Amino acid sequence: DDRNPSMTVNPELGRYKCWSCGASGDIFNWVMETQKVDFPEALKILAAQAGVELKAERREPGQSMKATHESMMKAAQEFFIKQLELSPTARNYCAQRGLEPDVLQAWGIGYGPEEGSALAVTLRKQGFPLSEAQALFLVDQDSSGGFYDRFRGRLIIPIHDERGRVVAFGGRIIGAGQPKYINSSDTPLYHKSDLLFGLHKAKEVMSRNQRAVLVEGYMDVIACHRAGMTEAVASLGTALTEQQVRLLKRWTNQVVVLYDRDEAGQKAAEKACEMLAAEGVIARVALPPEGEDPDSLLVKKGAAGVLSLLDEAVSPIRFKLIRLDEKKKPSDPGYWDEVAEALALARTHLELEEHLAPLAAMVPDAADKASAMAALRRMAAQAKKRGSKTGSARTVSDEPMNE
């Protein structure tokens, strides 16, 4: 972030130097720093980009098949993109969803036609073994031994790995019908618990801004990026995994969780906050209006409506208290136990104190505000101690929480 040119590259020496931030090195340093990888992985990335075979590297069994798999996924994506161009129905659906041609191109979105085996026929003509296409979740086999397409009558969203290679697909049905989505199962190229949708586009922004936005689905990620929230990613599956949390941590130390406002989404958000805290990642929660998600909000309120959610994001403590107040009243049994559990999430003494004053006014039978706040501190300390004993405490402390 410098107004004047301050980056120099010396072609003779093969080195770079940024006179603004002080970063310097060669091509390997550059890849290691920007892609968050170690030297052996940087070497592989550069060799593949340059078309150089690493002869000293021992070739693993199945390595040639991996290249076939990658070529097959690329061919499948090209097929889906072509089919979208040929289908007025699919193009009309995209227009209704606000998916303009530039968005479709940027995300490589395509269409799987209704015909039962159009992709299978195309792959066979290109010389790909359909048994391997089946292993990649592109086709399946019927009782007679014939192959048919997995994705039919669906908008096709490619799933990329961290380096931008297509490794899987998600298919959203066009029109009525169930299931709404068909997603690739785990394959030789793809393990959904290890990847984040949209990371190949978001990672550099995440690293630069030191913030990620975690949403629930493909269309939510695309909507966020359309709104200018280009650090948005989504977990692939029903819940965030430990591997995905560690992947987020490689690129940033702060995450805003933006899930649906329904009960399932809010429970998932609460769990995500716990998992992020366990890895030392600072989490906040953005709360969309009831019944809305980023995709629907973009349609109704535009980019500003989506971006405003980040400004209003709350801490995990505040989030738990909001959820508690939606379900119980201070006079209900167990209310104050849950308050104590929420306060036990405080990472610092200051964070704890900022929540005490408004709660103290609601404490029953308290002599005064000071004694109410003291009681809440004791309850929080006891809840934190209980959580530590049971292994459920997932907080990070950088200063003691004294009563």
C-alpha positions in Angstrom: 0.0 0.0 0.0 2.3 2.7 -1.3 1.5 5.6 -3.6 4.9 5.5 -5.2 6.5 2.6 -7.2 8.7 0.9 -4.6 8.9 -2.7 -6.0 12.0 -3.5 -8.0 13.0 -6.8 -9.8 16.5 -7.5 -11.0 16.3 -9.8 -14.0 20.0 -10.5 -14.0 20.1 -11.6 -10.4 16.5 -13.0 -10.3 15.7 -11.2 -7.1 13.0 -8.7 -6.0 13.0 -6.0 -3.3 10.1 -3.9 -1.9 11.5 -0.7 -0.5 8.2 0.0 1.2 7.8 -3.1 3.4 11.3 -4.5 3.2 10.3 -7.9 1.6 13.0 -9.4 -0.7 14.1 -12.6 -2.1 14.1 -14.8 -5.2 11.3 -16.6 -7.1 11.1 -19.3 -4.5 10.8 -16.8 -1.6 8.0 -15.1 -3.6 6.0 -18.3 -4.0 6.6 -19.4 -0.4 5.4 -16.1 1.0 2.4 -15.5 -1.3 1.1 -19.1 -1.4 2.0 -19.9 2.3 3.9 -23.1 1.3 7.3 -24.6 2.2 10.2 -24.8 -0.2 9.5 -28.3 -1.6 6.0 -27.3 -2.5 7.1 -24.0 -4.0 9.6 -26.0 -6.1 6.8 -28.2 -7.4 4.5 -25.3 -8.2 7.2 -23.5 -10.2 8.3 -26.6 -12.0 4.7 -27.4 -13.1 4.2 -23.8 -14.2 7.4 -23.8 -16.2 6.8 -27.3 -17.7 9.9 -28.7 -16.0 10.0 -32.3 -14.8 11.8 -32.7 -11.4 13.9 -35.8 -12.4 15.4 -36.1 -8.9 11.9 -36.4 -7.5 10.8 -40.0 -7.1 7.6 -40.5 -9.1 4.8 -41.8 -6.9 2.6 -44.6 -8.2 -0.5 -43.2 -9.8 1.1 -39.8 -10.6 0.4 -40.2 -14.3 -3.2 -41.1 -13.4 -3.4 -37.8 -11.4 -2.5 -35.9 -14.6 -5.3 -37.8 -16.5 -7.7 -36.9 -13.7 -6.8 -33.3 -13.9 -7.1 -33.2 -17.7 -10.5 -34.9 -17.4 -11.8 -32.3 -14.9 -10.7 -29.6 -17.2 -12.4 -31.2 -20.2 -15.6 -31.6 -18.1 -15.6 -27.9 -17.1 -15.1 -26.9 -20.8 -18.1 -29.1 -21.7 -20.3 -27.6 -19.0 -19.4 -24.0 -20.0 -20.2 -24.8 -23.7 -23.6 -26.3 -22.7 -24.5 -23.1 -20.8 -23.9 -21.1 -24.0 -26.2 -23.5 -25.9 -29.1 -23.5 -23.3 -31.6 -20.6 -23.3 -33.2 -22.1 -20.2 -30.0 -22.1 -18.3 -29.0 -18.6 -19.4 -32.5 -17.3 -18.4 -32.1 -18.9 -15.0 -28.7 -17.2 -14.6 -30.2 -13.8 -15.6 -33.0 -14.2 -13.0 -30.3 -14.9 -10.3 -28.3 -11.8 -11.3 -25.5 -13.9 -12.6 -24.2 -11.7 -15.4 -21.8 -13.1 -18.1 -18.7 -11.6 -16.4 -19.7 -13.4 -13.1 -20.3 -16.7 -15.0 -16.9 -16.4 -16.7 -15.0 -15.4 -13.5 -16.3 -18.5 -11.6 -16.3 -20.9 -14.6 -20.0 -21.7 -14.1 -21.6 -24.0 -16.7 -24.6 -26.2 -17.3 -25.2 -30.0 -17.2 -27.8 -30.7 -19.9 -30.9 -32.9 -19.3 -29.6 -35.6 -21.8 -28.6 -38.7 -19.9 -25.1 -39.3 -21.2 -23.9 -36.1 -23.1 -20.8 -35.7 -20.9 -20.0 -39.4 -20.9 -20.1 -39.5 -24.7 -17.9 -36.4 -24.9 -15.3 -37.7 -22.5 -15.2 -41.1 -24.3 -14.7 -39.3 -27.7 -11.7 -37.5 -26.1 -10.2 -40.8 -25.1 -10.8 -40.6 -21.3 -11.6 -43.9 -19.6 -15.2 -43.7 -18.2 -14.3 -45.9 -15.2 -12.0 -43.0 -14.1 -14.7 -40.5 -14.8 -16.9 -42.5 -12.5 -14.1 -42.3 -9.8 -14.2 -38.5 -10.2 -18.0 -38.3 -9.7 -18.6 -37.2 -13.3 -20.6 -40.2 -14.4 -22.1 -43.3 -12.9 -22.9 -46.8 -14.2 -26.3 -48.5 -14.6 -27.2 -52.1 -14.2 -26.5 -52.8 -17.8 -22.9 -51.5 -17.6 -23.6 -48.3 -19.4 -22.5 -44.9 -18.2 -24.7 -41.8 -17.5 -24.0 -38.3 -16.4 -24.2 -37.4 -12.7 -25.0 -33.8 -13.2 -28.2 -33.3 -15.4 -30.4 -30.3 -15.7 -28.3 -28.3 -13.3 -26.2 -25.2 -13.0 -22.6 -26.4 -12.5 -20.3 -24.6 -10.2 -16.7 -25.7 -10.3 -14.8 -26.3 -7.1 -11.1 -25.3 -7.2 -8.3 -26.2 -4.9 -6.1 -23.6 -3.3 -4.0 -23.3 -6.4 -7.0 -22.8 -8.7 -7.3 -26.3 -10.3 -10.8 -27.7 -10.8 -11.1 -30.7 -8.5 -14.9 -31.2 -8.1 -18.3 -29.7 -9.1 -21.5 -28.7 -7.4 -24.8 -28.8 -9.3 -27.8 -26.7 -8.4 -31.1 -27.8 -10.0 -32.8 -25.4 -12.3 -36.5 -25.1 -11.5 -38.4 -27.4 -9.2 -37.1 -30.7 -8.0 -35.0 -32.5 -5.4 -32.3 -32.7 -4.3 -31.6 -29.0 -4.7 -27.8 -29.6 -4.9 -25.7 -32.5 -6.0 -22.1 -32.2 -4.9 -19.1 -34.3 -5.8 -18.2 -36.9 -3.2 -14.6 -37.4 -2.1 -12.5 -38.5 -5.1 -8.8 -39.1 -5.8 -8.5 -35.3 -6.4 -11.0 -34.0 -3.9 -11.5 -34.2 -0.1 -14.2 -31.8 0.9 -13.0 -31.6 4.5 -9.6 -30.2 3.3 -10.8 -27.4 1.0 -12.7 -24.1 1.2 -14.9 -22.9 -1.7 -13.6 -19.7 -3.2 -10.2 -19.8 -1.4 -8.3 -19.6 -4.7 -9.9 -16.2 -5.3 -10.0 -15.0 -1.7 -6.7 -16.0 -0.2 -4.6 -12.9 -1.2 -7.3 -10.5 0.0 -7.6 -12.5 3.2 -3.9 -12.3 3.7 -3.7 -8.6 2.9 -6.7 -7.5 5.0 -6.1 -10.2 7.7 -9.8 -11.1 7.6 -11.9 -13.9 6.1 -15.7 -14.0 5.8 -17.0 -17.6 6.2 -20.4 -18.3 4.6 -22.5 -21.4 4.0 -22.8 -22.1 0.3 -21.5 -21.5 -3.2 -24.0 -18.9 -4.1 -23.4 -17.0 -0.9 -19.7 -16.8 -1.7 -20.4 -15.6 -5.2 -22.8 -13.0 -3.9 -20.3 -11.7 -1.4 -17.6 -11.3 -4.1 -20.1 -9.6 -6.3 -20.8 -7.1 -3.4 -17.1 -6.4 -3.0 -16.6 -8.8 -0.1 -13.9 -10.7 -1.9 -12.4 -12.4 1.2 -15.5 -14.7 1.4 -15.2 -18.5 1.4 -17.4 -21.4 2.3 -16.9 -24.8 3.9 -17.7 -27.7 1.6 -20.1 -30.0 3.5 -22.4 -29.8 6.4 -20.0 -28.3 9.0 -16.7 -26.6 9.4 -13.8 -29.0 9.9 -10.6 -28.7 11.8 -8.6 -29.0 8.6 -10.6 -26.0 7.2 -9.9 -24.0 10.3 -6.2 -24.6 10.0 -6.4 -23.7 6.3 -8.0 -20.4 7.2 -5.3 -19.8 9.8 -2.6 -20.1 7.2 -4.0 -16.9 5.5 -5.5 -14.9 8.3 -6.0 -14.6 12.1 -9.6 -13.1 12.0 -12.8 -14.6 10.6 -16.3 -13.2 10.4 -18.9 -16.0 10.4 -21.9 -15.1 8.3 -24.4 -18.0 8.3 -28.1 -18.2 7.8 -30.3 -16.8 10.6 -32.3 -20.0 11.0 -31.6 -22.3 14.0 -29.4 -24.7 12.1 -27.3 -21.9 10.7 -26.9 -20.2 14.1 -25.9 -23.5 15.8 -23.3 -24.0 13.1 -22.0 -20.5 13.6 -21.7 -21.1 17.4 -19.7 -24.3 16.7 -17.5 -22.5 14.1 -16.6 -19.8 16.7 -15.6 -22.5 19.2 -13.4 -24.3 16.6 -11.8 -21.0 15.4 -11.0 -20.0 19.0 -9.4 -23.4 19.7 -6.9 -22.5 16.9 -6.3 -19.0 18.2 -8.3 -17.3 15.4 -10.3 -14.3 16.4 -14.0 -14.8 15.4 -16.9 -12.4 15.1 -20.5 -13.2 13.9 -22.5 -11.3 11.4 -26.2 -11.6 11.7 -28.3 -11.3 8.5 -32.0 -10.3 8.8 -34.4 -13.2 9.6 -34.9 -15.4 6.5 -32.1 -13.8 4.5 -28.6 -14.9 3.3 -26.0 -13.0 1.4 -27.4 -14.1 -1.9 -30.9 -13.0 -1.2 -29.8 -9.8 0.6 -27.7 -8.8 -2.5 -30.9 -9.0 -4.6 -33.0 -7.0 -2.2 -30.6 -4.4 -0.8 -27.6 -4.4 -3.1 -24.0 -4.5 -2.3 -24.3 -2.0 0.6 -26.8 -4.4 2.3 -24.3 -7.2 2.3 -21.3 -5.1 3.3 -23.1 -3.5 6.2 -23.3 -6.9 7.9 -19.5 -6.8 8.5 -19.7 -3.5 10.3 -22.4 -4.9 12.6 -20.6 -8.2 13.4 -20.6 -9.1 17.1 -18.2 -11.0 19.4 -18.9 -14.7 20.1 -20.0 -13.6 23.7 -22.5 -11.1 22.3 -23.7 -13.7 19.8 -24.4 -16.2 22.5 -26.2 -13.7 24.6 -28.4 -12.6 21.7 -29.3 -16.3 21.0 -30.0 -16.8 24.7 -32.4 -13.8 24.8 -34.2 -15.1 21.8 -35.0 -18.3 23.7 -35.2 -17.4 27.4 -36.0 -14.6 29.9 -33.8 -13.7 32.9 -36.4 -15.3 35.1 -36.3 -18.7 33.3 -34.4 -21.6 34.9 -30.9 -21.9 33.6 -30.7 -18.4 32.1 -27.9 -17.2 34.3 -25.9 -20.4 33.9 -25.9 -19.8 30.2 -24.9 -16.2 30.7 -21.9 -17.4 32.8 -20.9 -19.9 30.0 -21.1 -17.0 27.5 -18.9 -14.7 29.7 -16.4 -17.5 30.1 -15.5 -17.1 26.4 -13.9 -13.7 27.2 -10.3 -13.7 25.9 -9.3 -10.8 28.1 -10.4 -9.0 31.3 -11.4 -6.0 29.2 -13.6 -8.1 27.0 -15.4 -9.5 30.0 -15.9 -6.1 31.6 -17.6 -4.6 28.5 -20.5 -7.1 28.8 -21.0 -6.9 32.6 -22.7 -3.5 33.0 -25.8 -4.2 30.8 -26.2 -7.7 32.4 -25.8 -6.4 35.9 -29.0 -4.3 35.6 -30.9 -7.6 35.1 -29.4 -9.6 37.9 -32.2 -10.5 40.4 -31.9 -9.7 44.1 -28.7 -7.8 43.6 -28.0 -5.1 46.3 -26.5 -2.7 43.8 -24.7 -2.7 40.4 -21.3 -3.3 41.8 -22.3 -6.4 43.7 -24.2 -7.7 40.6 -21.0 -7.2 38.5 -18.9 -9.0 41.1 -21.4 -11.9 41.1 -21.2 -12.2 37.3 -17.3 -12.2 37.5 -17.4 -15.1 39.9 -19.9 -17.0 37.8 -17.8 -16.5 34.7 -14.6 -17.6 36.5 -16.4 -20.8 37.8 -17.8 -21.5 34.3 -14.3 -21.1 32.8 -12.9 -23.4 35.4 -15.5 -26.1 34.7 -14.9 -25.8 31.0 -11.2 -26.3 31.5 -11.7 -29.4 33.5 -14.1 -30.9 30.9 -11.9 -29.9 28.0 -14.7 -27.7 26.5 -13.0 -24.4 27.1 -11.8 -23.1 23.8 -10.7 -19.6 24.7 -7.4 -17.8 24.4 -6.2 -15.5 27.2 -3.7 -12.8 26.9 -4.3 -11.3 30.3 -5.8 -12.8 33.5 -9.5 -12.5 34.3 -9.5 -11.3 37.9 -12.7 -10.9 39.9 
